[in-house]
Amino acid sequence: MDGGIPISENPNIRFSYVPNGASTFRVEAQDTEGQVFKAEWPVEAM
């Protein structure tokens, strides 16, 4: 995602995705100062 407007310091961003069989869901984000944030969550079996 590229934000086109200023986003708050602690945003809550929602989105949908289609499961692809992966066992984890991984997110990586970088702010305008170059700081990188990473996290992973287990994906529940459907």
PDB file of N, H, CA, C and O in Angstrom:
ATOM      1  N   MET A   1       0.838  -1.166   0.000  1.00  0.00           N
ATOM      2  CA  MET A   1       0.000   0.000   0.000  1.00  0.00           C
ATOM      3  C   MET A   1       0.884   1.229   0.000  1.00  0.00           C
ATOM      4  O   MET A   1       1.847   1.297   0.764  1.00  0.00           O
ATOM      5  N   ASP A   2       0.580   2.187  -0.828  1.00  0.00           N
ATOM      6  H   ASP A   2      -0.203   2.132  -1.449  1.00  0.00           H
ATOM      7  CA  ASP A   2       1.219   3.494  -0.790  1.00  0.00           C
ATOM      8  C   ASP A   2       0.156   4.481  -0.345  1.00  0.00           C
ATOM      9  O   ASP A   2      -0.854   4.662  -1.025  1.00  0.00           O
ATOM     10  N   GLY A   3       0.383   5.124   0.802  1.00  0.00           N
ATOM     11  H   GLY A   3       1.203   4.977   1.354  1.00  0.00           H
ATOM     12  CA  GLY A   3      -0.580   6.115   1.291  1.00  0.00           C
ATOM     13  C   GLY A   3      -0.409   7.421   0.531  1.00  0.00           C
ATOM     14  O   GLY A   3       0.708   7.923   0.405  1.00  0.00           O
ATOM     15  N   GLY A   4      -1.500   7.972   0.025  1.00  0.00           N
ATOM     16  H   GLY A   4      -2.407   7.564   0.127  1.00  0.00           H
ATOM     17  CA  GLY A   4      -1.436   9.221  -0.731  1.00  0.00           C
ATOM     18  C   GLY A   4      -1.691  10.447   0.119  1.00  0.00           C
ATOM     19  O   GLY A   4      -1.495  11.578  -0.324  1.00  0.00           O
ATOM     20  N   ILE A   5      -2.130  10.211   1.350  1.00  0.00           N
ATOM     21  H   ILE A   5      -2.290   9.292   1.710  1.00  0.00           H
ATOM     22  CA  ILE A   5      -2.387  11.308   2.270  1.00  0.00           C
ATOM     23  C   ILE A   5      -1.685  10.978   3.578  1.00  0.00           C
ATOM     24  O   ILE A   5      -1.332   9.820   3.802  1.00  0.00           O
ATOM     25  N   PRO A   6      -1.472  11.952   4.440  1.00  0.00           N
ATOM     26  CA  PRO A   6      -0.848  11.647   5.729  1.00  0.00           C
ATOM     27  C   PRO A   6      -1.686  10.618   6.500  1.00  0.00           C
ATOM     28  O   PRO A   6      -2.914  10.699   6.529  1.00  0.00           O
ATOM     29  N   ILE A   7      -1.009   9.662   7.115  1.00  0.00           N
ATOM     30  H   ILE A   7      -0.012   9.597   7.092  1.00  0.00           H
ATOM     31  CA  ILE A   7      -1.657   8.632   7.916  1.00  0.00           C
ATOM     32  C   ILE A   7      -1.246   8.859   9.368  1.00  0.00           C
ATOM     33  O   ILE A   7      -0.106   9.232   9.644  1.00  0.00           O
ATOM     34  N   SER A   8      -2.175   8.634  10.291  1.00  0.00           N
ATOM     35  H   SER A   8      -3.101   8.332  10.066  1.00  0.00           H
ATOM     36  CA  SER A   8      -1.908   8.880  11.705  1.00  0.00           C
ATOM     37  C   SER A   8      -0.722   8.052  12.204  1.00  0.00           C
ATOM     38  O   SER A   8      -0.294   7.102  11.550  1.00  0.00           O
ATOM     39  N   GLU A   9      -0.208   8.426  13.357  1.00  0.00           N
ATOM     40  H   GLU A   9      -0.556   9.198  13.889  1.00  0.00           H
ATOM     41  CA  GLU A   9       0.962   7.768  13.924  1.00  0.00           C
ATOM     42  C   GLU A   9       0.709   6.297  14.237  1.00  0.00           C
ATOM     43  O   GLU A   9       1.627   5.483  14.141  1.00  0.00           O
ATOM     44  N   ASN A  10      -0.501   5.948  14.604  1.00  0.00           N
ATOM     45  H   ASN A  10      -1.247   6.609  14.682  1.00  0.00           H
ATOM     46  CA  ASN A  10      -0.835   4.569  14.938  1.00  0.00           C
ATOM     47  C   ASN A  10      -2.074   4.149  14.141  1.00  0.00           C
ATOM     48  O   ASN A  10      -3.154   4.022  14.718  1.00  0.00           O
ATOM     49  N   PRO A  11      -1.942   3.933  12.834  1.00  0.00           N
ATOM     50  CA  PRO A  11      -3.118   3.671  11.994  1.00  0.00           C
ATOM     51  C   PRO A  11      -3.705   2.274  12.195  1.00  0.00           C
ATOM     52  O   PRO A  11      -3.021   1.352  12.638  1.00  0.00           O
ATOM     53  N   ASN A  12      -4.948   2.147  11.867  1.00  0.00           N
ATOM     54  H   ASN A  12      -5.504   2.896  11.507  1.00  0.00           H
ATOM     55  CA  ASN A  12      -5.646   0.858  11.832  1.00  0.00           C
ATOM     56  C   ASN A  12      -6.070   0.671  10.383  1.00  0.00           C
ATOM     57  O   ASN A  12      -6.988   1.339   9.906  1.00  0.00           O
ATOM     58  N   ILE A  13      -5.402  -0.236   9.686  1.00  0.00           N
ATOM     59  H   ILE A  13      -4.657  -0.779  10.073  1.00  0.00           H
ATOM     60  CA  ILE A  13      -5.653  -0.454   8.264  1.00  0.00           C
ATOM     61  C   ILE A  13      -6.287  -1.830   8.097  1.00  0.00           C
ATOM     62  O   ILE A  13      -5.754  -2.823   8.592  1.00  0.00           O
ATOM     63  N   ARG A  14      -7.422  -1.896   7.402  1.00  0.00           N
ATOM     64  H   ARG A  14      -7.855  -1.089   7.000  1.00  0.00           H
ATOM     65  CA  ARG A  14      -8.111  -3.165   7.171  1.00  0.00           C
ATOM     66  C   ARG A  14      -8.088  -3.499   5.689  1.00  0.00           C
ATOM     67  O   ARG A  14      -8.131  -2.610   4.839  1.00  0.00           O
ATOM     68  N   PHE A  15      -8.019  -4.791   5.389  1.00  0.00           N
ATOM     69  H   PHE A  15      -7.984  -5.513   6.080  1.00  0.00           H
ATOM     70  CA  PHE A  15      -8.042  -5.241   4.012  1.00  0.00           C
ATOM     71  C   PHE A  15      -8.500  -6.690   3.991  1.00  0.00           C
ATOM     72  O   PHE A  15      -8.534  -7.350   5.029  1.00  0.00           O
ATOM     73  N   SER A  16      -8.844  -7.176   2.835  1.00  0.00           N
ATOM     74  H   SER A  16      -8.816  -6.640   1.991  1.00  0.00           H
ATOM     75  CA  SER A  16      -9.240  -8.569   2.639  1.00  0.00           C
ATOM     76  C   SER A  16      -8.163  -9.268   1.829  1.00  0.00           C
ATOM     77  O   SER A  16      -7.419  -8.632   1.082  1.00  0.00           O
ATOM     78  N   TYR A  17      -8.089 -10.586   1.986  1.00  0.00           N
ATOM     79  H   TYR A  17      -8.694 -11.102   2.593  1.00  0.00           H
ATOM     80  CA  TYR A  17      -7.138 -11.349   1.189  1.00  0.00           C
ATOM     81  C   TYR A  17      -7.718 -12.726   0.907  1.00  0.00           C
ATOM     82  O   TYR A  17      -8.632 -13.176   1.598  1.00  0.00           O
ATOM     83  N   VAL A  18      -7.192 -13.387  -0.098  1.00  0.00           N
ATOM     84  H   VAL A  18      -6.450 -13.021  -0.660  1.00  0.00           H
ATOM     85  CA  VAL A  18      -7.615 -14.733  -0.464  1.00  0.00           C
ATOM     86  C   VAL A  18      -6.546 -15.698   0.041  1.00  0.00           C
ATOM     87  O   VAL A  18      -5.388 -15.588  -0.362  1.00  0.00           O
ATOM     88  N   PRO A  19      -6.909 -16.652   0.925  1.00  0.00           N
ATOM     89  CA  PRO A  19      -5.917 -17.610   1.423  1.00  0.00           C
ATOM     90  C   PRO A  19      -5.269 -18.379   0.271  1.00  0.00           C
ATOM     91  O   PRO A  19      -5.938 -18.751  -0.694  1.00  0.00           O
ATOM     92  N   ASN A  20      -3.961 -18.612   0.385  1.00  0.00           N
ATOM     93  H   ASN A  20      -3.418 -18.310   1.169  1.00  0.00           H
ATOM     94  CA  ASN A  20      -3.244 -19.338  -0.669  1.00  0.00           C
ATOM     95  C   ASN A  20      -2.578 -20.608  -0.158  1.00  0.00           C
ATOM     96  O   ASN A  20      -1.733 -21.190  -0.840  1.00  0.00           O
ATOM     97  N   GLY A  21      -2.963 -21.042   1.057  1.00  0.00           N
ATOM     98  H   GLY A  21      -3.649 -20.570   1.611  1.00  0.00           H
ATOM     99  CA  GLY A  21      -2.391 -22.259   1.617  1.00  0.00           C
ATOM    100  C   GLY A  21      -1.211 -22.031   2.541  1.00  0.00           C
ATOM    101  O   GLY A  21      -0.709 -22.986   3.132  1.00  0.00           O
ATOM    102  N   ALA A  22      -0.755 -20.808   2.683  1.00  0.00           N
ATOM    103  H   ALA A  22      -1.163 -20.032   2.203  1.00  0.00           H
ATOM    104  CA  ALA A  22       0.371 -20.507   3.566  1.00  0.00           C
ATOM    105  C   ALA A  22      -0.033 -20.726   5.020  1.00  0.00           C
ATOM    106  O   ALA A  22      -1.200 -20.559   5.375  1.00  0.00           O
ATOM    107  N   SER A  23       0.928 -21.100   5.859  1.00  0.00           N
ATOM    108  H   SER A  23       1.875 -21.237   5.571  1.00  0.00           H
ATOM    109  CA  SER A  23       0.635 -21.336   7.274  1.00  0.00           C
ATOM    110  C   SER A  23       0.795 -20.071   8.113  1.00  0.00           C
ATOM    111  O   SER A  23       0.349 -20.025   9.260  1.00  0.00           O
ATOM    112  N   THR A  24       1.429 -19.045   7.548  1.00  0.00           N
ATOM    113  H   THR A  24       1.792 -19.082   6.616  1.00  0.00           H
ATOM    114  CA  THR A  24       1.576 -17.769   8.256  1.00  0.00           C
ATOM    115  C   THR A  24       1.217 -16.611   7.338  1.00  0.00           C
ATOM    116  O   THR A  24       1.310 -16.705   6.114  1.00  0.00           O
ATOM    117  N   PHE A  25       0.805 -15.521   7.965  1.00  0.00           N
ATOM    118  H   PHE A  25       0.729 -15.445   8.959  1.00  0.00           H
ATOM    119  CA  PHE A  25       0.491 -14.280   7.260  1.00  0.00           C
ATOM    120  C   PHE A  25       1.544 -13.281   7.697  1.00  0.00           C
ATOM    121  O   PHE A  25       1.675 -13.010   8.891  1.00  0.00           O
ATOM    122  N   ARG A  26       2.295 -12.730   6.762  1.00  0.00           N
ATOM    123  H   ARG A  26       2.188 -12.951   5.792  1.00  0.00           H
ATOM    124  CA  ARG A  26       3.433 -11.851   7.064  1.00  0.00           C
ATOM    125  C   ARG A  26       3.169 -10.451   6.542  1.00  0.00           C
ATOM    126  O   ARG A  26       2.688 -10.269   5.424  1.00  0.00           O
ATOM    127  N   VAL A  27       3.493  -9.459   7.374  1.00  0.00           N
ATOM    128  H   VAL A  27       3.884  -9.607   8.283  1.00  0.00           H
ATOM    129  CA  VAL A  27       3.339  -8.056   6.993  1.00  0.00           C
ATOM    130  C   VAL A  27       4.663  -7.340   7.223  1.00  0.00           C
ATOM    131  O   VAL A  27       5.331  -7.546   8.236  1.00  0.00           O
ATOM    132  N   GLU A  28       5.028  -6.500   6.265  1.00  0.00           N
ATOM    133  H   GLU A  28       4.485  -6.333   5.442  1.00  0.00           H
ATOM    134  CA  GLU A  28       6.215  -5.656   6.402  1.00  0.00           C
ATOM    135  C   GLU A  28       5.848  -4.268   5.921  1.00  0.00           C
ATOM    136  O   GLU A  28       5.269  -4.107   4.846  1.00  0.00           O
ATOM    137  N   ALA A  29       6.185  -3.261   6.719  1.00  0.00           N
ATOM    138  H   ALA A  29       6.655  -3.391   7.592  1.00  0.00           H
ATOM    139  CA  ALA A  29       5.873  -1.876   6.359  1.00  0.00           C
ATOM    140  C   ALA A  29       7.076  -0.997   6.643  1.00  0.00           C
ATOM    141  O   ALA A  29       7.867  -1.275   7.544  1.00  0.00           O
ATOM    142  N   GLN A  30       7.208   0.080   5.855  1.00  0.00           N
ATOM    143  H   GLN A  30       6.565   0.306   5.122  1.00  0.00           H
ATOM    144  CA  GLN A  30       8.302   1.026   6.054  1.00  0.00           C
ATOM    145  C   GLN A  30       7.712   2.423   6.090  1.00  0.00           C
ATOM    146  O   GLN A  30       6.922   2.795   5.222  1.00  0.00           O
ATOM    147  N   ASP A  31       8.104   3.207   7.109  1.00  0.00           N
ATOM    148  H   ASP A  31       8.746   2.905   7.814  1.00  0.00           H
ATOM    149  CA  ASP A  31       7.584   4.565   7.195  1.00  0.00           C
ATOM    150  C   ASP A  31       8.455   5.537   6.408  1.00  0.00           C
ATOM    151  O   ASP A  31       9.471   5.141   5.838  1.00  0.00           O
ATOM    152  N   THR A  32       8.064   6.789   6.378  1.00  0.00           N
ATOM    153  H   THR A  32       7.238   7.110   6.841  1.00  0.00           H
ATOM    154  CA  THR A  32       8.775   7.790   5.580  1.00  0.00           C
ATOM    155  C   THR A  32      10.167   8.100   6.108  1.00  0.00           C
ATOM    156  O   THR A  32      10.966   8.728   5.412  1.00  0.00           O
ATOM    157  N   GLU A  33      10.471   7.667   7.334  1.00  0.00           N
ATOM    158  H   GLU A  33       9.822   7.157   7.899  1.00  0.00           H
ATOM    159  CA  GLU A  33      11.803   7.872   7.900  1.00  0.00           C
ATOM    160  C   GLU A  33      12.691   6.644   7.713  1.00  0.00           C
ATOM    161  O   GLU A  33      13.821   6.604   8.200  1.00  0.00           O
ATOM    162  N   GLY A  34      12.163   5.629   6.994  1.00  0.00           N
ATOM    163  H   GLY A  34      11.245   5.661   6.599  1.00  0.00           H
ATOM    164  CA  GLY A  34      12.934   4.436   6.702  1.00  0.00           C
ATOM    165  C   GLY A  34      12.849   3.347   7.757  1.00  0.00           C
ATOM    166  O   GLY A  34      13.475   2.299   7.599  1.00  0.00           O
ATOM    167  N   GLN A  35      12.092   3.560   8.835  1.00  0.00           N
ATOM    168  H   GLN A  35      11.584   4.412   8.964  1.00  0.00           H
ATOM    169  CA  GLN A  35      11.952   2.543   9.866  1.00  0.00           C
ATOM    170  C   GLN A  35      11.062   1.416   9.344  1.00  0.00           C
ATOM    171  O   GLN A  35      10.008   1.666   8.759  1.00  0.00           O
ATOM    172  N   VAL A  36      11.501   0.162   9.563  1.00  0.00           N
ATOM    173  H   VAL A  36      12.357  -0.041  10.038  1.00  0.00           H
ATOM    174  CA  VAL A  36      10.779  -1.002   9.052  1.00  0.00           C
ATOM    175  C   VAL A  36      10.086  -1.717  10.215  1.00  0.00           C
ATOM    176  O   VAL A  36      10.657  -1.893  11.291  1.00  0.00           O
ATOM    177  N   PHE A  37       8.852  -2.117   9.967  1.00  0.00           N
ATOM    178  H   PHE A  37       8.388  -1.974   9.093  1.00  0.00           H
ATOM    179  CA  PHE A  37       8.048  -2.844  10.943  1.00  0.00           C
ATOM    180  C   PHE A  37       7.675  -4.179  10.309  1.00  0.00           C
ATOM    181  O   PHE A  37       7.216  -4.216   9.167  1.00  0.00           O
ATOM    182  N   LYS A  38       7.870  -5.282  11.045  1.00  0.00           N
ATOM    183  H   LYS A  38       8.243  -5.252  11.972  1.00  0.00           H
ATOM    184  CA  LYS A  38       7.561  -6.610  10.533  1.00  0.00           C
ATOM    185  C   LYS A  38       6.781  -7.385  11.583  1.00  0.00           C
ATOM    186  O   LYS A  38       7.009  -7.222  12.782  1.00  0.00           O
ATOM    187  N   ALA A  39       5.848  -8.240  11.125  1.00  0.00           N
ATOM    188  H   ALA A  39       5.662  -8.372  10.152  1.00  0.00           H
ATOM    189  CA  ALA A  39       5.103  -9.126  12.021  1.00  0.00           C
ATOM    190  C   ALA A  39       4.595 -10.314  11.239  1.00  0.00           C
ATOM    191  O   ALA A  39       4.421 -10.240  10.023  1.00  0.00           O
ATOM    192  N   GLU A  40       4.352 -11.427  11.948  1.00  0.00           N
ATOM    193  H   GLU A  40       4.494 -11.487  12.936  1.00  0.00           H
ATOM    194  CA  GLU A  40       3.785 -12.629  11.350  1.00  0.00           C
ATOM    195  C   GLU A  40       2.727 -13.189  12.284  1.00  0.00           C
ATOM    196  O   GLU A  40       2.856 -13.108  13.506  1.00  0.00           O
ATOM    197  N   TRP A  41       1.671 -13.763  11.694  1.00  0.00           N
ATOM    198  H   TRP A  41       1.566 -13.829  10.701  1.00  0.00           H
ATOM    199  CA  TRP A  41       0.591 -14.385  12.458  1.00  0.00           C
ATOM    200  C   TRP A  41       0.289 -15.734  11.837  1.00  0.00           C
ATOM    201  O   TRP A  41       0.402 -15.891  10.621  1.00  0.00           O
ATOM    202  N   PRO A  42      -0.098 -16.724  12.657  1.00  0.00           N
ATOM    203  CA  PRO A  42      -0.502 -18.011  12.101  1.00  0.00           C
ATOM    204  C   PRO A  42      -1.837 -17.879  11.378  1.00  0.00           C
ATOM    205  O   PRO A  42      -2.700 -17.108  11.797  1.00  0.00           O
ATOM    206  N   VAL A  43      -2.005 -18.627  10.300  1.00  0.00           N
ATOM    207  H   VAL A  43      -1.304 -19.254   9.960  1.00  0.00           H
ATOM    208  CA  VAL A  43      -3.257 -18.635   9.546  1.00  0.00           C
ATOM    209  C   VAL A  43      -4.058 -19.840  10.013  1.00  0.00           C
ATOM    210  O   VAL A  43      -3.555 -20.964  10.008  1.00  0.00           O
ATOM    211  N   GLU A  44      -5.309 -19.609  10.419  1.00  0.00           N
ATOM    212  H   GLU A  44      -5.717 -18.696  10.423  1.00  0.00           H
ATOM    213  CA  GLU A  44      -6.169 -20.695  10.860  1.00  0.00           C
ATOM    214  C   GLU A  44      -6.635 -21.507   9.654  1.00  0.00           C
ATOM    215  O   GLU A  44      -6.961 -20.953   8.605  1.00  0.00           O
ATOM    216  N   ALA A  45      -6.659 -22.817   9.821  1.00  0.00           N
ATOM    217  H   ALA A  45      -6.394 -23.266  10.674  1.00  0.00           H
ATOM    218  CA  ALA A  45      -7.137 -23.694   8.754  1.00  0.00           C
ATOM    219  C   ALA A  45      -8.617 -23.435   8.498  1.00  0.00           C
ATOM    220  O   ALA A  45      -9.376 -23.198   9.438  1.00  0.00           O
ATOM    221  N   MET A  46      -9.031 -23.479   7.233  1.00  0.00           N
ATOM    222  H   MET A  46      -8.415 -23.671   6.470  1.00  0.00           H
ATOM    223  CA  MET A  46     -10.425 -23.212   6.893  1.00  0.00           C
ATOM    224  C   MET A  46     -11.213 -24.492   6.837  1.00  0.00           C
ATOM    225  O   MET A  46     -12.413 -24.467   6.564  1.00  0.00           O
TER     226      MET A  46
END
